[in-house]
Amino acid sequence: MKIKLFILGLGATALSMIGCDDDLNLVGSSIQPDSDKIAVFTDTFSMSASTVKVDSIFAKSVTGLLGQIYDPLYGNLKSDYICQFYCPENFKFSHTPINGVIDSVDLRITYYSSIGDTLTPMRVQVYNVDKPLNKNYYTNMNPADYTNMQTSLGMQTYTAYDVTVSDSIRGITNTDDANYYVPHVSVRLTKSIGQNFYNETVNNPNSFKNQENFNKFFPGLYITTTFGSGNILNVSNTTFSMYYKYTATVKGSAGQDSSYIAQGVERFNTTKEVIQLNHIANSGLETILQPNNEYTYLKTPAGVFTKLTIPATEIIKIVNGRIINNMPLTLKAMPQENWKYALAPPTNLLLIPEDSIKTFFENRSIENNVTSFLSSDYNASSRQYSFSNISSILKNQIDKAPDKDLHLLVVPVERVKGSYSSYYNNSNSYYTISLNHYLSPSGVKLRKDTESMKIQVVSSKYNK
């Protein structure tokens, strides 16, 4: 039996949690002896739902967000990040710069998409990190704990849609084409930082012996925006580059060497082997945190979650002695707001006990369909998220804490999928490789009227 639950609103006041026995059905009565007949029950209960503020989320990632946006309903979101760079062991410059001089240094911020107005002017600013980074991957970290923001290494004004790039270049899809365009923002940095790099390789090569020594010499960079609002970049990679000239030689046809001036470059990238700390700040959440009887809210990243309370104690009284077979759940969303650049709903939701969220993401867990459940992809036509059967979490509650109600968080997540082909029906099936907090800006209202807060439990028992 398929059951639908619609959560609509915000509000911490619990709805009445009263169970009622519905029709009792006999299954297979025509072929089973009386002693083997199974009674099937469908009992309906009422849940409650509220919106809860999220102080921070676990975001161990080489991707990040850069920029600031404002939404009339979901408030303001600003995001930036601190990153280290990967250094190969015993790094040396590939060539010797002429006169030991570094010509220029830049930082390339590569992004795969953006949220908001792609033509709004923004300004990125880069600062040096002067303290060692901690492996604290929560988004409420304070950049001021790691960097002195009195001196900037460089800045650049940009728009997410680079108007200097022609449409013909954007249309190139062959990644091997020399003109293939990857969206990015380049920031020219002070040349002295590159000169210090080269001098260190000459005077103290031990600084490049391993990653630990390199991090002490160069703890990283803080990348933020100091002007503009209306756009956030989904950053895929950050590259630190130093450019210089060197003398190259080539053998001539007569066997004689000739020299020429060549351009050299040394690059350092963010990778999973080093630390990236994402800083996310939400403000203006007061409206969606006000209790109401219509909706709860989800806002990402690190904004608000929806909290469900399932009346486990009442359910246990009603279904005592029966086998719990099914407890499906459907969350129904309201239409997206109709203003320009309105936030879109997240793709997937995770249902998890309130006290388990920290360890779940820190341990890189995936749904186990016992204490954590992943929704189907958001259905834009019906505006629904569906969980096929969450009865296992009720059974777990009965075993471990039958005297307490069940408190669950609805958490937007990004699902990385794998697939395999089915031999029998010639189709692909998908499985979860990893689950992470949903880092892209999103927002959705979930309904919580009385009808939508109903949840049904299907149970059964053998007749005596």
HUMOCOR-V495442 format. One line per field, one symbol per residue. ss: DSSP state (a for helix, b for strand, c for the rest). A space follows every 10 residues. Layout:
ss->???
//
This chain:
ss->cccccccbcc cccccccccb bbbbbbbccc cccaaacbbb bbbbbbcbbb bbbccccbcc cccbbbbbbb bcccbbbbbb bbbccccccc cccccccaaa cccbbbbbbb bbbbbbcccc cbbbbbbbbc cccccccbcc ccaaacbbbb bbbbbbbbcc ccccccaaaa cccccccccc cccbbbbbbc aaaaaaaaaa aaacaaaacc aaaaaaaccc bbbbbbbccc bbbbbbbbbb bbbbbbbbbb bcccccbbbb bbbbbbbbbc cccccbbbbb bbbccaaaac ccccbbbbbb cccbbbbbbb caaaaaaaac ccbbbbccbb bbbccccccc cccccccbbb bbbaaaaaaa aacccccccc cbbbccccbc cccbbbbccc aaaaaaaaaa cccccbbbbb bbbbbbbbbb bccccccbbb bbbbbbbccc cbbbbbbccc cccbbbbbbb bbcc
//
